[in-house]
Amino acid sequence: MNVWWLLAAVFIVSWGLTFVLRRYALAKSLMDIPNERSSHAVPTPRGGGVAIVVSFILALPALYSSGLLELNIFCALLGSGLLVALIGFADDHGHIAARWRLLGHFVAAIWALYWMGGIAPVSMFGVEVQLGWAGSVLAAIYLVWMLNLYNFMDGIDGIASAQAIFVCLGGCLISLMAGNQSVLWVSLLLSSAVAGFLLWNFPPARIFMGDAGSGFLGIVLGILSLYAAWGNSALMWSWLILLAVFTVDSTVTLLRRLVRGEKIYQAHRSHAYQYAARHFASHKVVTLGVICINVCWVFPMAVLVGNGYLDGLTGLITTCLPLVFLAFRFTAGKAELQI
């Protein structure tokens, strides 16, 4: 099958399956009802992220059989992605204790790292560093944090989908510039799956993603960011930069809540993007604002790093500094007061 037809098919399947899931959720009253922790005001069907998972997972074998995906990353994505999606799906339809969710998340992370051969050597200030077992431990924590923060950041219409598409397409362009295609086609595949869903999720959303979709996106993007380093260490730094809007907001929020002694697994709406949505009284303004920041600031920095014009760690810190300022400007992690 021509890969472009495969990408088109994934988009169509994702769009159509989201339509079916929305009809099913409406028929079965599987609705996200607004409460004091919500950022939406209208009951909305949930669970649409399953369309992303199904369309992507079904297409992975075709991509592998076409020779456009190596066996190790194929197994890493398939096993880890399915496990995280199943945990999220079960939690969407009931409740799984936080400790068991966390255990499942670490199992998924370890599975991915096993198939990827751990973490690649990391280049910092021109020196290549072999991190060994310590690097694998840090990578596992990173993957678990990524899948959870993506769930935390999926709180207003369209933001998680738009971020995933930006990261995938940005990563593709930088890979092409660097002459490395290790994650090119699988990134395009994921962006196609998310784009089909986004047509239903863009503000005002007609269906929400749910934990199955957000956790799946988080770990897949995390795996791709780490795997990119095996082809070119600079590409890993570029992917980390592309993810910076989400990682900065969620990390600042988590740390400030920890300092206040709050239960970090408890639902809340104190992320910077949630405060911004209430400040501007619009999900669309914030989602488009995130896209603008990504295109105008984050992507150029990722390009500089990916093409070797800027050291990776230096580029990541430089990118994050104004994002940290914005997170504090919109009181990320503070008690839920009006701004």
N, C-alpha and C positions, 0 to 999 in steps of 0.2 A: 504493500500500500504506500502511495506517495505520502510523505510525512505531512505535507500541507493539507491534504485531505483528512489525515488523522486529526490534525489540530482543529479543523473545521468541524469534524464529527464530534470531537470532545466538547466544543463550544455548544453545539446544538443539543447534545445529550444532556449537558449540564442545565441549559436553559429549559428544556422540556421536562426534565426530572424535577426541577425546582417548581415548575407549574403544577406537576402532579402532587408533589409534597405539600404545596400550599393548599390545594383542593382537599387533600386528605386531612391536613391539620384543621381546616375549617369544618369539615364534616365531623371530625372526632373531638372538636373543641380543644385541640392542643394549642392553647393560646398563651402568650406571655402577657399576663395581666399587670398593668402598671401598679407600682407600690412606691413607698417612700424611698426605695433604693434605685428606682428605675430612672432612665433618662428619656423615656417615651411616655406619651400621654394616652395613646389609643391601644386597646388590646390587639395584638399582632400575632399571626401564626409563627411558630418557631420550628427549628429543625431543618431548615433549608440547606445547611452546610453539608448534609448527607449527599446532596447532588454533586458537590465538589469532590467528595471522597470517592463516590462510585464512578464518576466519569473519568477521574484521574487514574484510579487503580485498574479499571478495565482496560485502559489504553497503555499502561506500562508494559505488559508483555509484547504488544505490537511494536513499541519503541525499541525494546530489547531485541526482538527477533529481526528488526531492521538493521541492527548493528550500531544504533545510535545511543545505546545505553549499555554500560559495562555491567557484568554480572554482580560485582560487589555492591555498587550503588543501587542496582535493581533490587537486590535482596534487602538492603538496608532500608530503602524507602517502603517496600511492600510490607515487610514484617512490622517495622516500627509504626508506620502510618496506620495500618489496620488495627494494631493493638490500641493505640491512642484514640482512634476514632470509635472503637467499640466501647472503651471506657467512658468516653464522652457521651456516646449514645445512651448507654445504660444510666449515666448520671442525669441526662436530660429527661429520662422517663421514670426516674425514681430518685434514689439517693445512695451514693457510695461514700462511705466514711473517708475523710481526707487522707488518712494514713494509707488506706488501701489504694486510693487513686495515685498517691505519691509513689507507692511501691511499683504499681503498674507502669508509671511514667519512667522510673529508673530502669525497669526491665527493658522497656522500649529503647531507651537511650543506650544501654549496654549492648543490645542487639545491633543497633546501627553502628556503634563504634567497633564491634567485633568484625562486621563485614567490611568496614572501611579500613581496617588495620590500625585502629587508633587514630591519633591526631598527627597530621603531617608536621615536619619541622617548620618552625615559625621564624620568619625573618624580622628582626628589630634593629633599626639603626645600622643596616647593612650587615648584621651578624646573624647567621642561621643558628637557631637554638633547638636542640633535641629535648623535648619535654618529658619523654618517656611515660612512665606510669602516672606521674603527677599530672602530666598533660591530659591523659585519658580521664582521670578523675575530674579535672576542671572541665573537660569537654562534656562529660556526662551531666554535671551540674548545669552547664550552659544549655544543653538540649532540654533539660527538664524546666529550666527557667524560661526558655523560649516558648515552649508549648503552653506554659501557664500564663506568661505575660500576654500572649496573643489572646487568650481567653479574657484576661482582664481588659485588654484594649478594644475588645469587640463590644463596645457599649453604646455607640450611636450609629445611626444609619450609614452604611457604606464605607466606614473608615477602615475596617479590617480587610475588606475585599480590595479597596483601592490601594492600600499599602502593599498587599501581596502582589498585585499586578505590577506596581511600580518597582518593587524589589526584583521581581522576575525579569521584567523587560530591561531594567537598568543593568542587572547582572549579565543578561544576554549581550547587550551592546558593549559592555566593558570586556567581556570574554572575546568578542569578535575583534576588538581593538588590540587585545593582548595576544591574539592568535591562539587561544586555547578554547576548545569547544567541549570540555569534559561535562559541563552542566548546561550547555546551551539548549539542547532540544528538550530536556526534561523540564527546564525552566519555562520554555514556551508552552509546553504541555500543561503545566500547572496554571499559567496565566490564562490559557484558553478555558480551563475548567472554572476558574474563579470569575472570568468575564461573563460566562453564561449565567452564573448566579447573581452577579452584580446588577444585571438588568432588572432583577426583582428586588434588590436590596438597596439600590441607590435612593437617597432621600427624596420623598418619604418612602421608607421601606414597606414593602408588601409582605415580606417574610424575613425572619431573623435567621442568623447562621446557626446558633446553638453551640454547645460545647464540643460536639462531635466534629464540626467543621473548623472551629477556631483552634482547638488543640491540634488537629491534623495539620493545619496550615503552619502552626508554630513549629512543630517538630520537623516537618518537611523542609521549611526554609532554613532551620537550624542545620539540618543534615547537609543541605546543598552548600551552605556557607562554609562548613568544615571540609567538605569534599573538594571544593574548589581549590583549596590550598595544596592538594596533591599534584595539581597541574602547575600551579604558580602561587607561591605564598602571598604575593601581593593581592591576588584575587580574594583570598579570605578576608583581608583587611577591607577591601572594597565592599564585600557583602556585609560586613559588620557595620560599615558606614551607611550603607543603604538602609539598614534596619534601625538606624539610630533614633529616629523620631519615636518609635515604639519603645525601644529599650531604655531611653532616657526618661520618658514620662513614667513608665512602670517602675523603674528602679528608684527614682526620686520619691515616688509615691510610697513604695514599699518601705524604704528606709525611714521616711518621716513618720509613717504609721507605727513602725517598730519602736522608734524613739518614744512615741506616745504610749506605748504598751498596748496597742490594739491587737486584736486577733486578725492576723493578716489573711486568713482564709475566709473571713466573714465578708459577705457581700457589702459593697459600698459604692459610692459614686464621687470619690474624691481625687480622681485622676485629673491632670491638667486639662485634657481634652473635654472631660465632662463639665468641669467648671466653665470652660470656654463656650461650650454648647449652651449652657444656661445664661452666660453673660451676653452672648449674641442672639439668644433665643432662636437658634437655628442649627440643626445638624448639618445641613448642606453647607453653610458658611464654614464650619470647622473642617469638614471633610475636604472641601475644596482648598481651604487654607493649608491643610497638611500636604495635599498634592502640590500646591505652589511652593511650599518650603522644600519639599523633596526635589522638585525639578530645578528650582533656582539656586539652592544651596547644597543640598546633600549629594545630588548626582554629580555636579562638577567636582566636588571634593573626592568622590569615589573614582572618578575618571583619572584625576591627578595621581592618585595612589595606584590604581590598576595599571597605569602606563609608566610607572616608575619615576614620576616627577616629584613625588613626595613620599617620605617614609610612612609605612602603614600605621604605626602607633601614633606618630605625630599627626597624621591626617585624621585619625579617629578622634583624638583628643580635641583637635581644632574644630572638627565638625560638631562635637558634642557640647562645647562650651556655650554657644548661643542657645542651644536647645535646652541646656540646664537653666539658663536665664529665663527662657520662656516658661519652663515648668514651674519655676518659682514665681514668675509673674502671675501665673494663673493658679497659684497656691496649691500645687500638686501635693497631696498627702495631708493637707491641713484638715482640721475639723470642718465639717460640711456647712460652711457659712456662705452667704451670698457675697459675690464680688462685684 
